[in-house]
Amino acid sequence: MMAKLTAHAVILAGGRGTRFWPRSRMRTPKQLLNIVGNAAGNATMLQQTVKRLLPVFPASRMWVVTNAEQAAAVRRNVPRIGAARVLAEPVGRNTAAAIGLAAIHIARKDPEALIAVLPADHYIADAARYQSVVRAALAVAARGPNLVVLGIPPTRPETGYGYIERADEADGEAGVPVHAVARFTEKPALAQAEEYLASGRYYWNAGMFFWRVSTFLDCLQRFLPATHDALLRLEKLLGTARYAKALKNIYPQLENISVDYAVMERATRVERAAGLGVYVLPADVGWSDIGSWAAVYELLARAEDENVSAGEFAAIDASGNFLWSPKKFVAAVGVRDLVVVETRDALLIVPRGRAQDVGKVVQWLEERKRKELL
């Protein structure tokens, strides 16, 4: 079946990456930066994502959904994708709407295409294994009206991720296990996360989805009918002079909801009645969402308590620090477990254990209208 269907990759690149301030700004967000330093050469996170996908999808079948403020920078960042396949949201309406916008463009060209929905700013250590799992997921999506998600085997009782519980029954696709999904659960308390980890039945939800474009649009019609109808009005205007104005008028009306809540969770509850299959494929691929400066440190540190620096430094009675100041010599004396990030106009100093709170700095700046620092 898959041999008869073309596959497109939809890369979601609309986030601001506020937890990576001061490097990540409105026009230069996380996905347009080389956050992991020498671990990936000089490529931005988006460029790394495109390179990782090219063995599976030609550039002519890749799409990027971003926001209006970042669209020009995204087009410059990945010119081989083509400007027409970089889709700019006039306002943010979460992932269900963003995927829907890409879906109507793809459906206009190929109503039975397969779609892979993938974040622009994740790190994958084992690209070859990842590509094998992606091909298997596409094959499962090609079998019928199926919704497929990749599940990351958890390595710790993480409370900041959503989880996917697999059912007992399983088959396989090209050597990759395929499990029916029992349920999706959102960010659990620590005790519950520990139970999930011990059970071996749960995976982290990394936001990587696969389906036919027709299956996704049918799900939108079932679960978000107003959004579905609005997108169809937009689809009729694709390629016309009226599209740009209609996009600005219609898109803000779409429901602001994630695809996890809008489609995946609801489909799991009604799968038999709706004729849908919801499946998870384990993806042990060295994944990280690189959600904070602390995660960057964990990715780059080769030993416990090692100091990690982007430039020349000296550490005296100092350990566990992440230092990003590539143009200046940094001396760290008597400090441990700090994140220090310097840019031309700002300096961040935060304990590694509080790195998730960096987004609060952005909120503080927004409240005081400090646009020059945003």
C-alpha positions as CSV (number, residue, x, y, z in Angstrom):
1,M,0.0,0.0,0.0
2,M,2.7,2.5,0.9
3,A,4.3,2.1,-2.5
4,K,1.2,3.6,-4.0
5,L,1.1,6.6,-1.6
6,T,3.4,9.6,-1.5
7,A,4.7,10.8,1.9
8,H,5.1,14.4,3.0
9,A,6.9,15.7,6.1
10,V,5.3,18.6,8.0
11,I,7.8,20.3,10.3
12,L,6.4,22.4,13.0
13,A,8.6,25.4,13.6
14,G,6.5,28.1,15.2
15,G,7.7,28.1,18.8
16,R,9.6,30.9,20.5
17,G,11.8,28.9,22.7
18,T,11.5,31.2,25.7
19,R,13.4,28.9,28.0
20,F,16.5,29.6,25.8
21,W,16.5,33.3,26.4
22,P,18.7,35.3,25.9
23,R,19.9,33.5,22.8
24,S,16.4,32.6,21.6
25,R,14.4,35.7,20.5
26,M,11.2,36.4,18.6
27,R,13.0,36.5,15.2
28,T,15.7,34.0,16.1
29,P,14.0,31.3,18.1
30,K,15.4,28.0,19.3
31,Q,14.8,26.2,16.0
32,L,16.9,28.7,14.1
33,L,19.8,28.4,16.4
34,N,22.6,25.8,16.9
35,I,21.6,25.1,20.5
36,V,23.7,22.0,21.0
37,G,27.0,23.5,19.8
38,N,29.6,21.2,18.5
39,A,27.4,18.2,18.8
40,A,25.9,19.1,15.5
41,G,28.5,21.3,13.7
42,N,27.1,24.7,12.8
43,A,23.6,23.6,11.7
44,T,20.5,25.1,13.2
45,M,18.0,22.8,14.9
46,L,15.7,23.1,11.8
47,Q,18.6,22.3,9.4
48,Q,19.4,19.3,11.5
49,T,15.8,18.1,11.3
50,V,15.7,18.6,7.5
51,K,19.0,16.7,7.0
52,R,17.7,13.8,9.2
53,L,14.6,13.5,7.1
54,L,16.1,13.8,3.6
55,P,16.7,10.0,3.3
56,V,13.0,9.5,3.8
57,F,11.3,12.5,2.2
58,P,12.6,14.6,-0.8
59,A,12.9,18.3,-0.1
60,S,10.0,18.8,-2.6
61,R,7.7,17.0,-0.2
62,M,8.7,18.8,3.0
63,W,6.6,21.6,4.5
64,V,7.4,23.9,7.4
65,V,4.7,25.6,9.4
66,T,5.9,28.7,11.3
67,N,4.6,32.1,12.3
68,A,4.6,35.3,10.3
69,E,7.4,36.9,12.3
70,Q,9.8,34.0,11.6
71,A,8.7,33.0,8.1
72,A,11.4,35.0,6.3
73,A,14.1,33.7,8.5
74,V,12.9,30.1,8.1
75,R,12.8,30.4,4.3
76,R,16.5,31.7,4.4
77,N,17.4,28.9,6.7
78,V,16.1,26.0,4.5
79,P,16.0,27.3,1.0
80,R,15.9,23.9,-0.6
81,I,12.4,23.3,0.8
82,G,11.1,26.2,-1.3
83,A,9.4,29.4,-0.2
84,A,5.9,28.2,-1.2
85,R,6.1,25.3,1.2
86,V,6.9,27.5,4.2
87,L,3.5,28.2,5.6
88,A,3.1,31.2,7.9
89,E,0.4,31.4,10.5
90,P,-0.9,34.9,11.0
91,V,-1.5,34.1,14.7
92,G,-0.6,31.1,16.8
93,R,-3.5,28.6,17.2
94,N,-1.6,25.5,18.5
95,T,-0.8,22.3,16.7
96,A,-4.2,21.1,15.5
97,A,-4.6,24.2,13.4
98,A,-1.0,24.3,12.2
99,I,-1.2,20.7,11.0
100,G,-4.6,21.4,9.5
101,L,-3.1,24.3,7.5
102,A,-0.5,22.1,6.1
103,A,-3.0,19.3,5.4
104,I,-5.2,21.5,3.1
105,H,-2.2,22.4,1.1
106,I,-1.1,18.8,0.7
107,A,-4.6,17.5,0.1
108,R,-5.0,19.9,-2.8
109,K,-2.1,18.3,-4.5
110,D,-2.6,14.7,-3.3
111,P,-5.8,13.8,-1.4
112,E,-4.4,10.4,-0.3
113,A,-0.9,11.5,0.7
114,L,0.7,10.3,3.9
115,I,1.9,12.9,6.4
116,A,4.6,12.8,9.0
117,V,4.2,15.6,11.6
118,L,7.5,16.4,13.3
119,P,8.9,19.1,15.6
120,A,11.7,21.3,14.2
121,D,13.7,21.5,17.4
122,H,14.4,18.0,18.8
123,Y,17.7,16.2,19.0
124,I,18.1,12.6,17.7
125,A,21.3,10.8,18.3
126,D,20.7,7.7,16.1
127,A,19.5,9.1,12.8
128,A,19.6,5.8,11.0
129,R,17.4,4.0,13.5
130,Y,15.1,7.0,13.6
131,Q,14.7,6.9,9.8
132,S,13.8,3.2,10.0
133,V,11.1,3.9,12.6
134,V,9.7,6.7,10.6
135,R,9.4,4.4,7.5
136,A,7.7,1.8,9.7
137,A,5.3,4.4,11.0
138,L,4.4,5.6,7.5
139,A,3.7,2.0,6.5
140,V,1.3,1.6,9.5
141,A,-0.4,4.8,8.5
142,A,-0.8,3.5,5.0
143,R,-2.7,0.4,6.1
144,G,-5.9,2.3,6.6
145,P,-7.5,5.1,8.7
146,N,-4.8,4.9,11.3
147,L,-3.3,7.5,13.6
148,V,0.3,6.7,14.5
149,V,2.6,8.2,17.2
150,L,6.2,7.5,18.1
151,G,6.8,6.7,21.8
152,I,10.1,7.4,23.5
153,P,11.0,4.7,26.0
154,P,11.3,6.7,29.3
155,T,14.6,6.8,31.1
156,R,13.4,8.6,34.3
157,P,10.2,9.5,36.0
158,E,9.7,12.7,34.1
159,T,6.8,14.8,35.2
160,G,7.0,17.4,32.4
161,Y,6.0,15.1,29.5
162,G,2.8,13.5,28.3
163,Y,2.7,9.7,28.3
164,I,1.3,7.0,26.0
165,E,0.1,3.7,27.5
166,R,0.4,0.8,25.1
167,A,-2.1,-2.1,25.0
168,D,-0.9,-5.7,25.3
169,E,-1.5,-6.7,21.8
170,A,1.2,-5.9,19.3
171,D,2.4,-6.8,15.8
172,G,5.3,-5.4,13.8
173,E,6.4,-3.4,10.8
174,A,9.8,-3.8,9.3
175,G,11.2,-5.1,12.6
176,V,9.6,-2.3,14.6
177,P,7.0,-3.3,17.3
178,V,3.5,-1.8,16.7
179,H,1.2,-1.5,19.7
180,A,-2.4,-0.3,19.9
181,V,-2.7,2.7,22.2
182,A,-4.6,2.2,25.4
183,R,-4.7,5.8,26.4
184,F,-2.8,9.1,26.5
185,T,-2.1,10.8,29.9
186,E,-0.8,14.2,30.5
187,K,2.0,15.3,32.8
188,P,1.7,13.1,35.9
189,A,2.7,13.6,39.5
190,L,6.1,12.2,40.5
191,A,4.7,9.1,42.2
192,Q,2.6,8.3,39.1
193,A,5.5,8.9,36.8
194,E,7.5,6.4,38.8
195,E,4.8,3.8,38.4
196,Y,4.7,4.4,34.7
197,L,8.5,3.9,34.4
198,A,8.4,0.7,36.5
199,S,5.5,-0.8,34.5
200,G,7.3,-0.8,31.1
201,R,4.0,-0.1,29.4
202,Y,4.4,3.7,29.0
203,Y,6.2,5.9,26.5
204,W,6.9,9.6,26.4
205,N,4.9,11.4,23.8
206,A,7.4,13.3,21.7
207,G,4.8,14.9,19.3
208,M,5.7,12.9,16.2
209,F,2.6,11.7,14.3
210,F,1.8,9.9,11.1
211,W,-1.5,9.5,9.1
212,R,-3.1,9.9,5.7
213,V,-4.1,13.4,5.0
214,S,-7.7,12.2,4.4
215,T,-7.7,10.5,7.8
216,F,-6.6,13.6,9.6
217,L,-9.1,15.8,7.9
218,D,-11.9,13.3,8.7
219,C,-10.8,13.4,12.3
220,L,-11.0,17.2,12.3
221,Q,-14.5,17.0,10.8
222,R,-15.5,14.7,13.6
223,F,-13.8,16.3,16.6
224,L,-13.3,20.0,15.5
225,P,-16.0,20.6,13.0
226,A,-15.8,24.4,13.0
227,T,-12.1,24.4,12.5
228,H,-12.5,21.8,9.7
229,D,-15.1,23.9,7.9
230,A,-13.0,27.0,8.2
231,L,-10.0,25.2,6.7
232,L,-12.1,24.0,3.8
233,R,-13.1,27.6,3.1
234,L,-9.4,28.4,3.0
235,E,-8.6,25.4,0.8
236,K,-11.0,26.7,-1.9
237,L,-9.0,29.9,-2.2
238,L,-5.5,28.3,-2.4
239,G,-3.7,29.6,-5.4
240,T,-5.9,32.7,-5.8
241,A,-5.3,36.3,-5.0
242,R,-7.9,36.1,-2.2
243,Y,-6.1,33.5,-0.1
244,A,-3.7,35.8,1.8
245,K,-6.5,38.1,3.0
246,A,-8.8,35.1,3.8
247,L,-6.0,33.5,5.8
248,K,-5.7,36.6,8.0
249,N,-9.4,36.7,8.5
250,I,-10.2,33.0,9.0
251,Y,-7.2,31.6,10.8
252,P,-7.8,33.5,14.1
253,Q,-11.2,31.8,14.2
254,L,-9.7,28.3,14.5
255,E,-9.8,26.6,17.8
256,N,-6.7,27.0,19.9
257,I,-6.0,23.4,20.9
258,S,-3.2,20.9,20.6
259,V,-3.6,17.9,18.2
260,D,-3.0,15.6,21.3
261,Y,-6.2,16.9,23.0
262,A,-8.2,17.6,19.8
263,V,-7.5,14.3,17.9
264,M,-5.3,11.7,19.5
265,E,-7.0,11.5,22.9
266,R,-10.5,11.7,21.5
267,A,-9.8,9.1,18.7
268,T,-8.4,6.7,21.3
269,R,-11.7,6.8,23.2
270,V,-13.9,6.3,20.1
271,E,-11.6,4.3,17.8
272,R,-13.8,1.3,17.3
273,A,-17.0,3.3,16.7
274,A,-15.1,5.6,14.3
275,G,-13.3,2.8,12.5
276,L,-9.9,4.3,13.5
277,G,-6.8,2.6,14.6
278,V,-4.5,4.4,17.1
279,Y,-1.0,2.9,17.3
280,V,2.3,3.7,19.0
281,L,5.8,2.6,17.7
282,P,8.6,2.5,20.3
283,A,11.4,4.8,19.1
284,D,14.7,4.2,21.1
285,V,16.7,6.7,19.0
286,G,18.5,8.9,21.5
287,W,15.8,11.5,21.6
288,S,15.8,14.8,23.5
289,D,13.4,17.7,23.2
290,I,16.2,19.9,24.5
291,G,13.7,21.8,26.6
292,S,16.0,23.9,28.6
293,W,19.6,25.0,29.1
294,A,19.9,22.2,31.7
295,A,19.0,19.7,29.0
296,V,21.7,21.1,26.8
297,Y,24.2,20.5,29.6
298,E,23.0,16.9,30.1
299,L,23.4,16.3,26.3
300,L,26.9,17.7,26.1
301,A,28.5,16.7,29.5
302,R,30.6,13.6,29.1
303,A,31.0,13.0,32.8
304,E,29.1,13.9,36.0
305,D,29.9,17.4,37.3
306,E,31.9,18.3,34.2
307,N,32.0,21.9,33.2
308,V,30.7,22.6,29.7
309,S,31.7,25.8,27.9
310,A,31.2,27.2,24.4
311,G,34.6,28.9,24.5
312,E,37.9,29.0,26.4
313,F,37.5,28.9,30.2
314,A,39.1,28.1,33.5
315,A,37.3,26.4,36.4
316,I,38.8,26.6,39.9
317,D,36.9,24.6,42.5
318,A,33.9,24.8,40.1
319,S,31.9,21.9,38.7
320,G,28.7,21.1,36.8
321,N,28.4,24.5,35.1
322,F,27.2,25.4,31.6
323,L,29.0,28.4,30.3
324,W,28.0,30.0,26.9
325,S,30.2,32.9,26.1
326,P,32.0,31.9,22.9
327,K,33.9,35.2,22.4
328,K,35.1,35.8,25.9
329,F,37.4,33.9,28.3
330,V,35.3,32.7,31.2
331,A,36.7,32.1,34.7
332,A,34.5,30.2,37.1
333,V,35.7,30.1,40.8
334,G,33.9,28.3,43.6
335,V,30.6,27.9,41.8
336,R,28.7,24.8,40.8
337,D,25.6,23.8,38.8
338,L,25.1,27.2,37.2
339,V,24.0,28.1,33.7
340,V,25.6,31.3,32.4
341,V,24.7,32.5,28.9
342,E,26.0,35.8,27.4
343,T,24.8,37.6,24.3
344,R,25.6,41.0,22.9
345,D,22.9,42.7,25.1
346,A,22.1,40.3,27.9
347,L,23.5,38.0,30.5
348,L,21.6,35.1,32.1
349,I,22.7,33.5,35.4
350,V,20.5,30.7,36.8
351,P,21.0,27.5,38.8
352,R,20.8,24.5,36.5
353,G,18.0,23.2,38.6
354,R,15.9,26.3,37.9
355,A,16.6,26.4,34.1
356,Q,12.9,25.7,33.4
357,D,12.1,29.1,34.9
358,V,14.0,31.1,32.3
359,G,10.7,31.6,30.4
360,K,9.6,33.7,33.4
361,V,12.3,36.3,32.4
362,V,10.6,36.6,29.0
363,Q,7.3,37.1,30.7
364,W,8.8,39.8,32.9
365,L,10.2,41.6,29.9
366,E,6.9,41.3,28.0
367,E,5.0,42.9,30.9
368,R,7.5,45.8,30.9
369,K,7.3,46.1,27.1
370,R,11.1,45.6,26.7
371,K,10.8,44.7,23.1
372,E,14.5,45.3,22.4
373,L,15.3,42.3,24.6
374,L,12.6,40.1,23.1
